[in-house]
Every structure is written in C-alpha cells, then in structure tokens.
Amino acid sequence: MLKKFLPALLGAVILLTGIFSATASAAENKILIAYFSWSGKTEKVAQIIQRDTGGTLFKIQPANPYPTEYKACSDRASNEVATGARPAISNRVADMDSYDVVFVGFPIWWYNAPMIIDTFLESYDFSGKTVVPFCTSGGSLIGVSMDKIRLHCPDSNVVDGLTANRSSEVAPWVKKLGYAK
Ligand SMILES: Cc1cc2nc3c(=O)[nH]c(=O)nc-3n(C[C@H](O)[C@H](O)[C@H](O)COP(=O)(O)O)c2cc1C
C-alpha cells in the first residue's frame, strides 16, 4: 500500500518544497525602497519596485530643496561634488534595523550618484543587509555609482545595480533578484 503511494507522496513533497522556496525570498525579507528624485523619473521606478515587492517606500528629502530650474540645480550639484558635500536630509527611516533589503534609487548627476546619496548611506548601518542600487539617467550607466556605494557599504551584500531608463526592464529585474511578491 505504502509502496504504491510513496512516489506520489514524494512528488507532492518536492512540489510543495519548490513552491515554498520560490515565495520565501519575497515573504521572508523586509524590503525598503529608499530613493531621491529631482524631476520624478526615479520616483516612478521606485513606485514600480514598491508595487512588485510590497516593500516600504522612503523618499529622501533634502533639508535644503534643490532649485527647480535645471541650470541652478546643476550648478549646485557640481559644487557639491567639488567640495565633497554631504547635503542634509530632513527625514529619517524610523526602523532601518528591521529591513533586510534596501533598494537605493537616484538620478545620475555628473556621472555619479548625487552627494545626498552619500549622506543617506552614511546615516545608517547597512552591515548584514542586501543593498540594491538603481538609477535613472540621460544615458550614463550606474557603474561609477556602484564603486562609491560599495565603499559606503563594506559589510553589505551590494547587488549589481540597474540603470532603469526603460521602465519595462524593472519588473523582470525585481523578479530575477527574487524579490517579487
Ligand atoms: C544636475 C544634473 C546632472 C545630471 N548629470 C547627468 C549625467 O552625468 N549623466 C546622465 O546621463 N544624465 C545626467 N542628468 C540627467 C538625469 O540623470 C536624468 O534626467 C534622470 O533620469 C532624472 O531623474 P529624476 O527625475 O528622478 O530626478 C543630470 C541631471 C541633473 C539635474
């Protein structure tokens, strides 16, 4: 009797194990999606990631908002790079310790992540967490920013980031990382 049902039983166990391990990643990880966005493009990507992961959105707010006019914003950004500035952030993630995975999103400014991302990364302890960078840009890729993010997060699992200029690439990327709910 048992002999007859053993293969079916074994099959069911294997199937259930497969189902649970496939969903474990999104369910077991508490996910934060922190982002800075000046003109809204990175914010849209952050919202797609939030929708697909069920994570918590956190918009990084500069204490001194950037000018809405491009030239003035660009001048300030370039000055911040030249001086190694750490522009202050007016809000704070209340329970950073509780997150396992932190997406960090930003526009590329002067070929790199804006200096306010340095401020953000220096404001918390990311050790033991998975850090998932993403950016939008006018064409520059995320590579240069990855170097500085890795320097700020030496004890984190920093995943290769996505230059998310095509929004259709976001959902498949999140799924491939195993964070889709
Ligand atoms: C100050 C400033 C500097 C920029 N520097 C670059 C750059 O070096 N390379 C690039 O491809 N795009 C650059 N851009 C374009 C932005 O990266 C791009 O428009 C981005 O998608 C905007 O994202 P946001 O809408 O979330 O702010 C720059 C934009 C600004 C305002």
Ligand as a Chemical Component Dictionary entry (heavy atoms), coordinates in Angstrom:
data_LIG
# 
_chem_comp.id                   LIG 
_chem_comp.type                 NON-POLYMER 
_chem_comp.pdbx_formal_charge   0 
_chem_comp.three_letter_code    LIG 
# 
loop_
_chem_comp_atom.comp_id 
_chem_comp_atom.atom_id 
_chem_comp_atom.alt_atom_id 
_chem_comp_atom.type_symbol 
_chem_comp_atom.charge 
_chem_comp_atom.model_Cartn_x 
_chem_comp_atom.model_Cartn_y 
_chem_comp_atom.model_Cartn_z 
_chem_comp_atom.pdbx_ordinal 
LIG C1  C1  C 0 22.339 68.229 -12.007 1  
LIG C2  C2  C 0 22.109 67.147 -13.023 2  
LIG C3  C3  C 0 23.183 66.426 -13.512 3  
LIG C4  C4  C 0 22.983 65.373 -14.429 4  
LIG N1  N1  N 0 24.066 64.651 -14.853 5  
LIG C5  C5  C 0 23.851 63.605 -15.700 6  
LIG C6  C6  C 0 24.933 62.779 -16.133 7  
LIG O1  O1  O 0 26.092 62.977 -15.768 8  
LIG N2  N2  N 0 24.674 61.750 -16.971 9  
LIG C7  C7  C 0 23.398 61.480 -17.416 10 
LIG O2  O2  O 0 23.206 60.542 -18.174 11 
LIG N3  N3  N 0 22.335 62.228 -17.018 12 
LIG C8  C8  C 0 22.535 63.275 -16.166 13 
LIG N4  N4  N 0 21.458 64.025 -15.744 14 
LIG C9  C9  C 0 20.105 63.629 -16.166 15 
LIG C10 C10 C 0 19.378 62.835 -15.070 16 
LIG O3  O3  O 0 20.192 61.772 -14.592 17 
LIG C11 C11 C 0 18.082 62.204 -15.602 18 
LIG O4  O4  O 0 17.277 63.195 -16.154 19 
LIG C12 C12 C 0 17.347 61.454 -14.506 20 
LIG O5  O5  O 0 16.539 60.456 -15.085 21 
LIG C13 C13 C 0 16.482 62.343 -13.646 22 
LIG O6  O6  O 0 15.911 61.593 -12.598 23 
LIG P1  P1  P 0 14.857 62.253 -11.607 24 
LIG O7  O7  O 0 13.667 62.660 -12.463 25 
LIG O8  O8  O 0 14.483 61.150 -10.670 26 
LIG O9  O9  O 0 15.495 63.401 -10.937 27 
LIG C14 C14 C 0 21.653 65.085 -14.862 28 
LIG C15 C15 C 0 20.582 65.847 -14.380 29 
LIG C16 C16 C 0 20.793 66.874 -13.487 30 
LIG C17 C17 C 0 19.629 67.661 -12.978 31 
# 
loop_
_chem_comp_bond.comp_id 
_chem_comp_bond.atom_id_1 
_chem_comp_bond.atom_id_2 
_chem_comp_bond.value_order 
_chem_comp_bond.pdbx_ordinal 
LIG C1  C2  SING 1  
LIG C2  C3  SING 2  
LIG C2  C16 DOUB 3  
LIG C3  C4  DOUB 4  
LIG C4  N1  SING 5  
LIG C4  C14 SING 6  
LIG N1  C5  DOUB 7  
LIG C5  C6  SING 8  
LIG C5  C8  SING 9  
LIG C6  O1  DOUB 10 
LIG C6  N2  SING 11 
LIG N2  C7  SING 12 
LIG C7  O2  DOUB 13 
LIG C7  N3  SING 14 
LIG N3  C8  DOUB 15 
LIG C8  N4  SING 16 
LIG N4  C9  SING 17 
LIG N4  C14 SING 18 
LIG C9  C10 SING 19 
LIG C10 O3  SING 20 
LIG C10 C11 SING 21 
LIG C11 O4  SING 22 
LIG C11 C12 SING 23 
LIG C12 O5  SING 24 
LIG C12 C13 SING 25 
LIG C13 O6  SING 26 
LIG O6  P1  SING 27 
LIG P1  O7  DOUB 28 
LIG P1  O8  SING 29 
LIG P1  O9  SING 30 
LIG C14 C15 DOUB 31 
LIG C15 C16 SING 32 
LIG C16 C17 SING 33 
# 
